[in-house]
Amino acid sequence: VPGLEEAKWIDNPEWGLGSHFYLIQQAGFPLGRTISTFTVTAVAPECALQWIGPMGRGDLMAWWNFDETEAGTRVTVRELFHGAWIRLYRWLFFERQMQRLLDTTLAQLKLYAEGK
């Protein structure tokens, strides 16, 4: 998760359909530090996760897909923000900021998976 400071499961089972977790993350300008609770809405073991919940002054739907390739694993992340403030977020270049945070997160995930 881009800008992750802390994550914790609120209930069990972890990554079970309908389970809840909270995230504290540094989402950058204009959101800053956010504390959000999300609900897992789809799980396909070892290949996909989806969650939804409030973030800032809007809502977030996140999909993470993991696909095996000859070169390793391709991670595809799709995030959909919606709400009254989304036009302001776009105007303030929020998407570019989140992309930079996501790129950093994926690079760190790759290093972790490779044991470095």
N, C-alpha and C positions, 0 to 999 in steps of 0.2 A: 504494500500500500504506500503510495507516494507520501513522503514527509512523516512517516510513522514515528510516533514517540512511544506509544503504549497501546496494547490490545489485550483484551481479556474477555473470556467467555462468561456470559451471565448465567447461562444454563447449559445443560448437557442434553444430548451428546454433541461433542464438537463436530462441526460441519454436518450436522443432521438437519434435515428439512424442517424449517420452522424454528431452529435454534437461534439464539440472540447473542450478539457480542457488541462490545463498545470499542471505539477507536479514539485515541487522542492523536491528532496529527497536525503538523504545521503545513497548512494548505497554501500559504503564501497570500499575497495581496490579491483580492480584497477580503478574503475570508479570514486570514490569520490562523490562529490556533483554534481548532474545532474539537469538540467532544460530541460524538454521535453514537447512537445505538442503531444497529442494523439487524435485519432478519434475513436468514438464509432462505432463499426461495427456490433454488434448484441445486442439485448435487449429482454429478456423474463421477463416481470415484476415479481418481487418477487422470481425469480429462477435462472437467469443467466445474465451475462454481458460479453462483449468482447470488447477489444480495441487494436489498433495498433499504432505504431509510433516509431520515432528514439529514441535511448537511448545510450549514450556514442558513441562508434564508430561502432554501429550496430543497429539493429532494434529489437523491442520487440512486441510480440503478447501475450496478457494476457486474460485468461478466468477465471472468477469467477463463480462457480455454488453453489447454496444454495438449499439443499434438506432437506425436513422435515423428521424427524425420530421420533420414539417413545420417544427418549431421548432428543430431541430438534432439532437443525438444524446442518446438516453436511455441512461444507464449503470445497469445493474442488477448489484448485487454480492450474492452469497450466500456466506456462510462457515459451515461446519459444524465445530464443535469436538467431539471425542469423546475419552473417556479416563476414568480413575478419578477425576480431580480436577475434572471438569466441574461437579458439584454445588457444590463449594466456590466455583468461579469464579462461578456464578450467584448464590450467596448473597452474594458480595462485589461484586455489581453490575457484573461484568465486561462484560456485554453492553452496558450503557449507556455504559461507558467506551469500548468499541470503536466504538460508534455515533458518539460525539463525534469520535473520531479519524478515522473514515471520512468523516464529513461535512466535516471540514477538508481531507482528502485530495481529495475530489471537487471542492470549491471551488477548490483549487489547480490541479487538472487542468483545470477549466473555464477559469481564467485563462490557463493555458499554451496551451490549444487556441485561445483567442481572441487570442493574441499580446499579452497585457497583462502 
